[in-house]
Amino acid sequence: MLDRLFFPLIAALALAMVALAAVWPQGLGDRSPAPFGHEPVQRTAKVQAAMKRETEASEQRLRSAREAVADMQARTLSPTQ
């Protein structure tokens, strides 16, 4: 193939790919421009509630584990047995 045809075609292809990347949906992050964008999954009310429940459950497990360790330490260090 002639270089006069090959390099302009490659340049046009590169520009088309950059233009497509500018408007194509970007996964679960912020929305893309209007015709291609969609609501990110993490921003839906259902997922937000599930994430909140998971965080609260994790914090509760952490609190109960800390209390259990503190109770064990108190029993070990207490003079009355």
N, CA, C and O of each residue as an XYZ file, in Angstrom:
324
protein
N       0.852     -1.177      0.000
C       0.000      0.000      0.000
C       0.894      1.234      0.000
O       1.958      1.254      0.617
N       0.451      2.223     -0.680
C       1.219      3.450     -0.763
C       1.189      4.202      0.559
O       0.167      4.249      1.244
N       2.322      4.784      0.899
C       2.400      5.570      2.132
C       1.454      6.767      2.097
O       0.963      7.214      3.133
N       1.200      7.290      0.866
C       0.306      8.442      0.731
C      -1.117      8.087      1.134
O      -1.869      8.972      1.541
N      -1.509      6.832      1.034
C      -2.841      6.407      1.437
C      -2.846      5.844      2.861
O      -3.785      6.061      3.627
N      -1.799      5.131      3.190
C      -1.754      4.431      4.474
C      -1.756      5.386      5.667
O      -2.580      5.239      6.570
N      -0.861      6.346      5.684
C      -0.738      7.228      6.836
C      -1.952      8.153      7.025
O      -2.355      8.358      8.170
N      -2.549      8.713      5.987
C      -3.789      9.471      6.214
C      -4.931      8.590      6.724
O      -5.727      9.033      7.553
N      -5.020      7.350      6.240
C      -6.048      6.443      6.753
C      -5.823      6.125      8.221
O      -6.781      6.082      8.994
N      -4.581      5.902      8.621
C      -4.263      5.631     10.023
C      -4.582      6.855     10.879
O      -5.116      6.717     11.980
N      -4.259      8.050     10.384
C      -4.555      9.276     11.127
C      -6.073      9.453     11.279
O      -6.544      9.817     12.357
N      -6.836      9.201     10.219
C      -8.285      9.324     10.297
C      -8.862      8.293     11.259
O      -9.780      8.598     12.020
N      -8.331      7.080     11.229
C      -8.786      6.046     12.152
C      -8.486      6.433     13.599
O      -9.320      6.228     14.481
N      -7.302      6.990     13.847
C      -6.949      7.425     15.201
C      -7.879      8.540     15.673
O      -8.320      8.520     16.822
N      -8.180      9.495     14.829
C      -9.099     10.577     15.198
C     -10.504     10.037     15.460
O     -11.177     10.488     16.387
N     -10.951      9.077     14.655
C     -12.270      8.488     14.876
C     -12.314      7.744     16.205
O     -13.323      7.800     16.908
N     -11.251      7.060     16.554
C     -11.210      6.331     17.829
C     -11.221      7.297     19.006
O     -11.875      7.026     20.013
N     -10.519      8.406     18.905
C     -10.511      9.410     19.967
C     -11.903     10.025     20.111
O     -12.376     10.229     21.229
N     -12.558     10.319     18.993
C     -13.915     10.886     19.043
C     -14.893      9.887     19.660
O     -15.755     10.274     20.449
N     -14.771      8.623     19.313
C     -15.648      7.610     19.889
C     -15.406      7.463     21.390
O     -16.354      7.315     22.160
N     -14.155      7.502     21.802
C     -13.839      7.385     23.225
C     -14.372      8.577     24.020
O     -14.637      8.454     25.216
N     -14.526      9.707     23.375
C     -15.023     10.895     24.072
C     -16.515     10.790     24.404
O     -16.977     11.439     25.343
N     -17.277      9.986     23.654
C     -18.716      9.919     23.876
C     -19.213      8.540     24.293
O     -20.392      8.396     24.616
N     -18.380      7.552     24.298
C     -18.823      6.202     24.644
C     -19.034      6.097     26.148
O     -18.310      6.752     26.898
N     -19.998      5.299     26.628
C     -20.229      5.172     28.065
C     -18.961      4.760     28.814
O     -18.193      3.917     28.352
N     -18.766      5.365     29.958
C     -17.524      5.173     30.706
C     -17.692      4.201     31.865
O     -17.149      4.441     32.943
N     -18.422      3.122     31.677
C     -18.558      2.113     32.719
C     -19.442      2.592     33.849
O     -20.545      3.078     33.602
N     -18.981      2.464     35.089
C     -19.795      2.781     36.254
C     -19.460      4.150     36.846
O     -19.947      4.488     37.924
N     -18.650      4.925     36.168
C     -18.270      6.236     36.686
C     -19.296      7.295     36.321
O     -20.490      7.002     36.257
N     -18.853      8.510     36.084
C     -19.763      9.601     35.741
C     -20.374      9.375     34.373
O     -19.858      8.619     33.550
N     -21.492     10.055     34.155
C     -22.221      9.901     32.909
C     -21.444     10.435     31.726
O     -20.674     11.388     31.846
N     -21.654      9.815     30.594
C     -21.133     10.309     29.325
C     -22.109     11.355     28.785
O     -23.182     11.543     29.358
N     -21.759     12.031     27.704
C     -22.684     13.004     27.126
C     -24.037     12.376     26.781
O     -24.148     11.155     26.665
N     -25.040     13.195     26.622
C     -26.453     12.811     26.566
C     -26.827     11.565     25.765
O     -27.457     10.678     26.340
N     -26.496     11.434     24.513
C     -27.073     10.288     23.801
C     -26.539      8.939     24.265
O     -27.191      7.920     24.037
N     -25.392      8.900     24.898
C     -24.779      7.641     25.291
C     -24.814      7.389     26.791
O     -24.602      6.256     27.224
N     -25.076      8.410     27.592
C     -24.963      8.288     29.037
C     -26.069      7.466     29.672
O     -27.142      7.299     29.092
N     -25.807      6.956     30.858
C     -26.792      6.235     31.649
C     -26.484      6.461     33.123
O     -25.378      6.863     33.482
N     -27.472      6.201     33.970
C     -27.297      6.406     35.413
C     -26.302      5.374     35.947
O     -26.518      4.174     35.772
N     -25.216      5.812     36.594
C     -24.274      4.854     37.166
C     -24.952      3.964     38.202
O     -25.808      4.424     38.957
N     -24.574      2.710     38.236
C     -25.218      1.718     39.100
C     -25.114      2.120     40.570
O     -26.076      1.944     41.318
N     -23.978      2.653     41.001
C     -23.796      2.997     42.409
C     -24.684      4.135     42.864
O     -24.849      4.327     44.068
N     -25.253      4.884     41.967
C     -26.091      6.024     42.345
C     -27.562      5.669     42.460
O     -28.351      6.512     42.885
N     -27.964      4.458     42.099
C     -29.369      4.088     42.212
C     -29.731      3.908     43.683
O     -28.884      3.551     44.501
N     -30.990      4.157     44.009
C     -31.433      4.100     45.406
C     -31.288      2.689     45.978
O     -30.923      2.526     47.143
N     -31.570      1.680     45.170
C     -31.492      0.298     45.635
C     -30.057     -0.067     46.029
O     -29.833     -0.669     47.079
N     -29.105      0.294     45.200
C     -27.705     -0.029     45.485
C     -27.193      0.811     46.648
O     -26.419      0.316     47.467
N     -27.607      2.068     46.736
C     -27.198      2.914     47.857
C     -27.677      2.317     49.176
O     -26.932      2.292     50.155
N     -28.926      1.833     49.202
C     -29.458      1.229     50.426
C     -28.703     -0.050     50.773
O     -28.406     -0.296     51.942
N     -28.395     -0.856     49.782
C     -27.643     -2.093     50.029
C     -26.246     -1.786     50.549
O     -25.759     -2.465     51.453
N     -25.599     -0.772     49.989
C     -24.265     -0.390     50.454
C     -24.328      0.119     51.890
O     -23.438     -0.174     52.689
N     -25.374      0.882     52.230
C     -25.524      1.394     53.593
C     -25.734      0.247     54.581
O     -25.131      0.227     55.654
N     -26.604     -0.722     54.210
C     -26.827     -1.885     55.079
C     -25.530     -2.678     55.277
O     -25.232     -3.117     56.387
N     -24.778     -2.855     54.219
C     -23.524     -3.599     54.318
C     -22.528     -2.886     55.223
O     -21.846     -3.525     56.025
N     -22.444     -1.566     55.099
C     -21.535     -0.791     55.939
C     -21.938     -0.862     57.406
O     -21.092     -1.045     58.281
N     -23.231     -0.718     57.669
C     -23.705     -0.787     59.054
C     -23.461     -2.167     59.659
O     -23.066     -2.272     60.820
N     -23.692     -3.223     58.886
C     -23.441     -4.579     59.381
C     -21.960     -4.788     59.666
O     -21.596     -5.418     60.659
N     -21.117     -4.266     58.805
C     -19.674     -4.386     59.006
C     -19.234     -3.635     60.260
O     -18.419     -4.135     61.035
N     -19.771     -2.439     60.455
C     -19.430     -1.669     61.647
C     -19.907     -2.372     62.912
O     -19.209     -2.358     63.926
N     -21.088     -2.987     62.865
C     -21.608     -3.716     64.020
C     -20.709     -4.916     64.346
O     -20.398     -5.160     65.512
N     -20.294     -5.661     63.319
C     -19.390     -6.796     63.553
C     -18.071     -6.328     64.161
O     -17.526     -6.982     65.049
N     -17.567     -5.212     63.689
C     -16.321     -4.663     64.219
C     -16.489     -4.243     65.678
O     -15.625     -4.517     66.511
N     -17.616     -3.569     65.988
C     -17.875     -3.165     67.372
C     -17.981     -4.379     68.294
O     -17.414     -4.382     69.386
N     -18.707     -5.409     67.854
C     -18.870     -6.584     68.719
C     -17.548     -7.327     68.891
O     -17.292     -7.879     69.961
N     -16.721     -7.351     67.878
C     -15.410     -7.984     68.017
C     -14.541     -7.204     69.002
O     -13.848     -7.799     69.827
N     -14.578     -5.879     68.916
C     -13.795     -5.064     69.852
C     -14.292     -5.247     71.284
O     -13.494     -5.321     72.218
N     -15.616     -5.319     71.453
C     -16.167     -5.535     72.790
C     -15.765     -6.908     73.332
O     -15.473     -7.047     74.520
N     -15.751     -7.911     72.470
C     -15.357     -9.250     72.903
C     -13.901     -9.272     73.354
O     -13.567     -9.895     74.362
N     -13.052     -8.605     72.620
C     -11.638     -8.537     73.004
C     -11.489     -7.779     74.314
O     -10.721     -8.189     75.185
N     -12.217     -6.677     74.461
C     -12.132     -5.898     75.702
C     -12.636     -6.726     76.887
O     -12.049     -6.662     77.968
N     -13.716     -7.506     76.708
C     -14.215     -8.373     77.778
C     -13.189     -9.442     78.152
O     -12.965     -9.716     79.332
N     -12.576    -10.036     77.146
C     -11.561    -11.068     77.426
C     -10.370    -10.474     78.182
O      -9.839    -11.092     79.105
N      -9.962     -9.280     77.784
C      -8.853     -8.617     78.460
C      -9.235     -8.267     79.896
O      -8.426     -8.410     80.813
N     -10.469     -7.809     80.085
C     -10.914     -7.450     81.437
C     -10.952     -8.678     82.322
O     -10.560     -8.607     83.487
N     -11.413     -9.801     81.800
C     -11.440    -11.043     82.589
C     -10.043    -11.539     82.917
O      -9.803    -12.048     84.012
N      -9.123    -11.392     81.975
C      -7.760    -11.836     82.187
C      -7.052    -10.971     83.212
O      -6.270    -11.478     84.015
N      -7.311     -9.687     83.196
C      -6.596     -8.758     84.069
C      -7.282     -8.525     85.404
O      -6.679     -7.928     86.296
N      -8.514     -8.969     85.575
C      -9.223     -8.694     86.824
C      -8.645     -9.558     87.948
O      -8.304    -10.719     87.720
N      -8.535     -9.005     89.153
C      -7.950     -9.759     90.267
C      -8.903    -10.840     90.811
O      -8.433    -11.805     91.414
N     -10.183    -10.712     90.623
C     -11.119    -11.722     91.134
C     -11.439    -12.732     90.035
O     -11.783    -12.381     88.906
N     -11.310    -13.988     90.415
C     -11.612    -15.024     89.413
C     -12.485    -16.075     89.989
O     -12.844    -17.028     89.296
